[in-house]
C-alpha cells in the first residue's frame, strides 16, 4: 500500500475541499494516485446526491454581482437543505465561484450556466461533487441577469434576498443607484411603471376589486368605478416609479430619479428572495 503523507492529504483537500478523512481514504483507495482520488471523491458526491434526491433544498444563498464595466448584472440561487450549510464558508465560496463564472461567460440561461466549465468539470458536476463533500442536497435553482448602461446589485445581509436594477445612465452618485436597488428589495414592485404591468395581473386586480366591493354591499353600477379606484391604488403601491420612496415618503421613486438626473430611467430589475 502506498504511503499517504499529511502533505498529500492537505493537497487533495485544497483541490476538492473534502474532509481530511475523506481525502485520506480516497488516496488510500487510489493507491496514492491523485487524479483517481479526485474521481473517488466526485463519485461519492454522485452517490450522496442520488440518496438525497427526494430531500427538499429550500435554504441557501441568493447572490448578485455586476461586471467590471458595470453593464451586466448576474443573480444566482444555490440551495441547500439547512440554514447551517447555507452559512458554511465552502458553500458560499462555491456560490461565488459560480457567480463569477456566470459574469465572465454571460450564459443565456440556467442550463447553459450548469454546462460551463469550473475547475476541470462543469458547474453542474461541481455542485454534485460538493454534495459529497457537504453531505446535503445542493441545487443550483435560479439564474437571471440584467444588462443596461449601468447595473447595480444589492444583497441584503444574510444572503437570502438580492436585487439587480438596470439604469439608463452611468456616472451618477452611487447612492442613487443603491437607493433604488434597496427600494426594490424592500417594497417588491411587480413592474417598473403601470404600463409595464401584465394585462393578466390588471384583470385579476380589477376582478378582486369588484368582488370586494360586492361583498361590502356596494351597488352593481358602482363596482367598476370602485375596482378602478383600487387598481389605481395597486399601481401606486406595486409599481416601482409610483411607490413612495422608503427613505423619504414625500417623494415617489420616479420623482427621486428626476431629482438626481432628469434623464435617468430604470430599464429593468430582478428580485429574488428565499423564505424570510
Secondary structure by P-SEA (a helix, b strand, c coil): cccccaaaaaaaaaaccccaaaaaaaaaaacccaaaaaaaaaaaaaaaaaaaccccccbbbbbbbbcccccbbbbbbbbcccccccccaaaaaaaaaaaaaaaacccccaaaaaacccccccaaaaaaaaaaaacccccccccccccccbbbbbbcccccccbbbbbccccccaaaaaaaaaaaacccccccccccccaaaaaaaaaaaaaaaaaacccccaaaaaaaaaaaaaaaacccccccccccccccaaaaaaaaccccccccbbbbbccc
